Amino acid sequence: MTRKPSTSALRVLWVDDDQELTRDLSEYLAGEGYAVDCAADLAEAARRLDETGYDLVLVDLDLPDGSGFSLIRDTPRERAREFVVVTGHGSVRTAVEALRHQVFDYLMKPVELAELCNLLARVSHARRAADIPAAPVGRTDTTGQASAADPAEQAAGLLLGRSTAMRRAQELLGRVAGSDVTVLVQGESGTGKEVAADCLHRLSHRRAGPFVAFNCAAVSPALIASELFGHEKGSFTGALRTHRGIFERAENGTLFLDEITEMPFELQASLLRVLETGSVMRVGGDHEFPVDVRIVAATNRDPMQYVEQGRFRLDLYYRLQVFPITLSPLRERPEDIPLLADYFLARYSGPASGRLFSAAATACLLAHDWPGNVRELRNVVERACLLSDGAIEPEHLMLPGAPAPRQAADATAPARNPGTLLRDAEQDIILQTLAACGGNKTRAAAQLGISLKTLYNKLKRFESKSA
């Protein structure tokens, strides 16, 4: 039985001169509750778009009277919320051109029903998200979780922010997630490059596959080829068994190559070949085999400087930055600081704590330069949660220029007479704090406002004094 389209169903326009394809798929979609119209060429599609608006337009690129890109370019967005390119002649160049036109996704013929239904579900979710009013900046909802009602924030999941720069990054992530185009994420340390890569994976059709992260600077140059591509048993001394590289381990998923500019120059040609051919040869192997992996690379450097210095291949740079995304430092988007701080406060305090930042603490957060970006903010908030039992005050943040943490008076602490040696009072305070923290030195150091190394040194001094 054909299901009657609901008033909230997506309105879809399918533009394709393949009448058999459009008839079969439009009938299927209508049966699923979508309101579907069809057009066989650009002229008919333009007439329909003049008559009514659509939530989604699926358009073939090769139409009798021109390219589907012209329809995307010439149609006002109030007439069509989203476009999806459908083609039987895909290429990287075509995919990049589609992304430059800011299409929602890119489908290859023959169109798989499961892929089409997944696409329509994502468009429906995006439409619902766009109808949700944005929450005030720096507030939490009734569950205590940081609010991210902004449609772009919802689309990008964990990558929170409502500044212009972050909205742009979130939009680009949402646009490119549905394709397999290689993405290069650039940004300072701590801006969330791996979070962005994870968001791309979660939003992609590869979400059921693995997300594998590999830091190119964290592995010895002598071992990086084996880690990347794997090795055969006996290929070198110590190769006692066949080893699967990260390309194999990321099969049908996403491979995140962090600090890509730190990859040894002599291996860059091998990586370029894998990207170009989609095939890998293990170290010591004699044949290539295909791998199906989506690549997201990241760097906190300027790749072109490395190219000019002869440390990075220009052809590899161009192959990686098919779709570049830049994450701005936190100091350039202060409007995101209260939102992120509230998110981390709810995360580390628990959803039912109801804890808040005082106005003075928020002012301290906004005044700080955040050289460590979002990672530094997360650490500051986590530490403040340990130091405070209620509202977060400036002294709990332990930022430069903020007041030092106040030590709560201990009613059981022994009274000290005037003239008591300072070092004896210090020892009592440290040992009492350590006992109150159940022997947890990390937490005790945080409560005392000293480094963990300083705490260890003082405890050693106490032991030697009592020996």
N, C-alpha and C positions, 0 to 999 in steps of 0.2 A: 504494500500500500504506500502511495506517495505521501510523504509527510508535508503538511502545509507549512510554508515558511513562517517563522515567528516574527513578531514586530521587531525583535532585537537581532534577527539573523543578519549575517553579512550580506551586503549587496555586491555581487561579483559580476564583472564584465570580462568575458573571454574573447580575445581578439586573435583569430587564426583562420587561415583559408583552408585548413584541413577540416572539412565539414564532418567527416566521420568521427574524428577525434573530439571535436567540440561537442557534437551531439551526444556521444556516449558519456563523456565526462560531465557535461552540464546536466544530463539526466540523473547521473549518479549523485551529483552535488545537490540537486533539487530534492532528491529523495532523502538527503541528509539534513534538509531544513534550510539550505542556503537559497537565496534569491539570485538566480543566474540569468544573465542575458548574453547573447552571442553577437559577434560582428565578424564579417569575413575580410574586411579591409580597413584601411585608415579612415576613409571617408565615412563609412557606416559607423565606425567607432566614435568619430568626432561628433556625428549627429546624436548618437545616444548620450554622449557625455554632455552635450548642450542641453539635452532634455532632462537629465537627472544626474545626481551624484552617486558615486560608488565608493564603497569601502576598499575595494581591491580590484585592480585591473591586471589580468594576466595577458601579456601581449607577446606574440611571436615576433621575431626580428625580421624575418623575410616575408613581407606581405606583398600582394600584387601591385600596390601603388606606393611602395616605399618601405623604409625601415621603421620598425617599432620604436626605435629611439626617438624618432621625430614626434611620435604621439606622446611619449614621456616628457620630452622637452617642451612641447607646446601646450600641454594640458595644465590649467591652474590646479593647484593642490586642493582647493576647496571643492573641485569636481571629482577628484580621485585621491583618496587618502594615501593609498600605497600602490606601487607598481611591482609586478614580478615579471621578469623576462623568461620566456619559454623558447628554447631553440633546439634544433637538431644538429647544429654545427658549432659546438662550443669550442672555445680556446681561452687561453689566459688573457689574451688581448680583449676578447669580447667580454669576459668576466670583469676585467678592470674598467672597461668602458661602461658597463652596467652599473658598477659601483660608483663611478663618477657622476652618473645620473641619479644617484641616491635611491636606487631601487631597493625594495625590501628583501628580495631574494632572487635566485637565479636557478631555473630548473632546466634539466636536459631531457629531451625526448629520447626514447619513449617515457612518458611521465608515469611514475609509479604511484599507485593509489595511496599507499601508506605515506609516501613523501608528501603528496598533495594534501592529505588530511592533516598531517603534522604542520604543514605550512599554514593552512587555514586556521588551525587552533592557535598558532602563534599570532596571526593577524587579529583574531578575535580577542586574545589576551591583551594585545597592544591597544586595541580600540577601547576595551573596558578600562585599562589603566589610564588612557587619555581623558576619560570622563571623571576620574577621581580628583577632587580638588587637592591641591598641594597643602601639606601641613605647615604650620609656622616653623621657621628655622630654629634649631636648637631645642626642640621639645621632644618629649617621649609620649607614646600612646598609653592607654590604660593598662596595658600588660607590662609596661616598663621597658619595652623594646624601643630602640631608636627608630623614629619615624622616617620613612623614605617614600612618601606618597607621590613624589614627583614621578611622572611616567618614565622618564629617562632613567631614573634611579632604579625603578622596578625592573626595567628591561635589563639593566646592567647588574642586577643582583647585589653583590657585595661591594661594588665600586661606588661608594656613597659620595655625594656632593651635589650642590645645586648652584654652584658658580657657573658663569658663562663657559669657562674653560672646561670644567668637568661635564657640563651638559653636552658640549661638543664631543668630548671623548666618548661619552656614553652613547651618543647618537651614532658615532662611527662604529663603535663596537656592535651595536644592534644591527647596523647595515651590513657589516662584513661577516657576521657570525654564521649566516646561512650558507656561505660559500666555502670553498677550500683554498681560497687565495692566501698566499703567504703574507703574514703581518709582521711588521717591525714596530715594537713599542719602545719609545725613547722617553727617558725621564731620569731625574736625579735618584740617588739611592734612597729607598724608603717611600717613594711615591706610589707604589702599588702595582709594579709592572707584572709580577706573577699573579696578583689578584685579577688584573685585566685579562691575562692569558686564560686563567681559570674561568672567568666569565664568558669569554669567547667559546671555550669548550662546552660549558653548561648550556649555552644558547644554540649550539650547533646540532646538526644531525648526528654528530659523533658522540653525543653526551653519554651514550651507553658504553662507549669504549674507554680505554684508560687515558688519564692525563698524566704525562710523564714530564717531570722537570729535571733539567740537566744544567749545572753551572759550569761553563766552559773554563772558568778560572780556578775552579776548586779541585781539578784533577791534574795529576802530573802529566806533563807533555809526553812522557814515554808511554803512558797508559791510555791517553784520550782516544786514540784510534780504536783500541780494543773496546773501550766503553761505548763509543759511538756505533761502531759497525760490527762488533763482536769478533771472535777469533775461533779458528779451528783447533781441535786437539793437536798438540805437538807443533804448533806453528812457531813457538819460541820456548825458551827455557822456562819452565813453570806452567806452561799451558797444558795442564793435565786432563782437561776436558773441553768440549766445545762450549763456547760462551756466547749467549745471545746478547747483542748490543741493544742500545736503547731504541734504535729505529725498529727493531723487531718487537721489543717490549711495548712499544707504543702503537702497534698494529691496530688499525681501525679507530684510532683515537687521535689525540693531539700531543705533539712534542714541543715543549717549551725550552728553547735554548737561551739561557740567561748569560749575560756578559759575553755576547757573541764576538765582540771585537777582541777579546782576549784569546780566541782560538789560535793555536800555532799556525803560522803562515803556510807551512808545508802541508797542512791538512785541509786548508781551505778549498783547494782544487777538488779534493775527494768529496767534501760536503757539497760543493757546487754540482758535481756530477750526479750525486744522489738526488738533489733538488730538480735537476734537469731531466733525468731518466726515470726517477721513481724506483730505482733499483739499488741494492746494496751488495757489496762483496765483503765477506768477513776477512780479517787479517789471516793470511795463510791459505785463503780459499782460492779456487780456480774457476768459479762461476758466479754470476750475479743472480739475484732473485728479487722479485718485486716486493715492495712494501707500500702499504696504503696508510699514509700518515699526513696529518695537517701540521705545518710548521708555523710556530709563533716564536720569533726571536726578540731579544731585548738587549738594550745597552744603556748605561748611564754616561757614555762618552759620545763625542761627536765623531761618527764613523768617517766622515770626509777628512778629518784631520789625520786619522789613522791611514786612510788611503794615500794622502799626500806624503805621509812619512814612510810609505812603502810597507806598512804593517798589516794592511787589509786589502784584499782584492777588490777592485772596482766592479768587476763583473758579478762577484758574489754580493756586494752591497746592493746593486740594482736588482738582483734576483730576490733578495730578502725584503727590500722595501717596496714591494708591489703595492702594499697598502699601509702607509705609515700612520701611526697614532702617537701623539705626544701627551704625556701626563705632566701637568704643570706642578712646580713645587708648591708646598702648602703656604709659604709666605706670600705667594702671588694670588691666593684665593682665600683670604681670611674669613669670608662668609661661610666657608665649609667647616671651619674649626669647631663652632658650637655643635653642629650636627654630628660630626665625628666623635667629639668628646662625649656627648650624650650616649652615642652608640656603644662606645667602649665602657662607659660607666655602667650601663645596663648589663653589658656582657660580663663584667668582672664583679659586680655587686649582686647580681641575680635579678630576675624580672620583677620580684615582689618587694624589693628593698625600698623603692620610692626615693632613693637618694638623688640629690641635685647638686649642681655647682652654685655656690653663692655668686652674687653679682661681682664681688671683688675677685673671686677665682676666675670667673669668665674673662674679666678685664686682663688678668695676668696671662691667660691663655692667648688672648688676642694680641697682647703686646710682645709675646715671644717670637723670635725669628724662625724657629723650627728648622735648624740645619739638617736634622735627621728626618724631616717630613712626617708622614703619617705614622711610620714605625716609631719615631720618637714620641709622638703624641700618645700612641697606644701604651708605651712603656710608662710615661708620666701618669696616665690615668690609672693604670694597674697599681703603680706604687702608691698613688693617693688613696686608693681603695683600702690598702693595707694600713695606712697611717691614720685614717679617719673612721670613726664609728657613726658619723652622721653626715651632715652636709660637707661638701668638699670646700675647704677654705684655702686661701693663697699659701699658707704655710705647709699644707699637705702636698702641694705640687712640687716643692723643692726646685723651682726654676731660678735662674740667676736673678737676683734683685728681690726675690720673694722672701718673706719672713721665714726663719728656720722653724721646723716643727716644734711645737710645745710638748713637753713631756708631762703626761698626766701624773698627778700626785698619787703616790701609793700609800694608802692608810696603814699598810702593814710594814712600811719601810722603817728601819730604826732611825730614831732622831739623831741628828748630828750636832755636836756642840760647836760653837764658834772656835775656829782654829783647827778644825779637822783638816787633814791633808787632802788636797784636791784629788790626788791620785787614788786615795782610798774611797772617796765618794764616787769617783768615776767607776771604780771596780764594782762597787755595790750596785750602781745603776745598770751597768752592762750585764752583770750576772742575773739581776732581778728581771731585766727585760728578756734575756735569753730564756729564763725559766718560764716567764709568762707566755712565751712563744713556743713552749713545748720543746725547746732545744733546737728549733729551726733557725739556723744562723742567718739564712737569707732574709727571712722576715724580721728577725731581730735587728739586723743591720739597717733595713729599711726604716724601722720604727725609730732607731737611734739617729738616723740621718747621716750614717757613715757608710763607706764602701765595705763590701764583704772582705776584701783583703785587709783593710784596717782593723776590722773586728777580729780576724784570725790573728793578726799581729798582737793585738791587745790581750787576747786570751792566752797566747804563748807567753807573754810577759807575766801575766798573772800566775801561770803554772810555774815559771822559773822562780818567781818570788816566793812561792809557797814551798818550793822544793828544799 
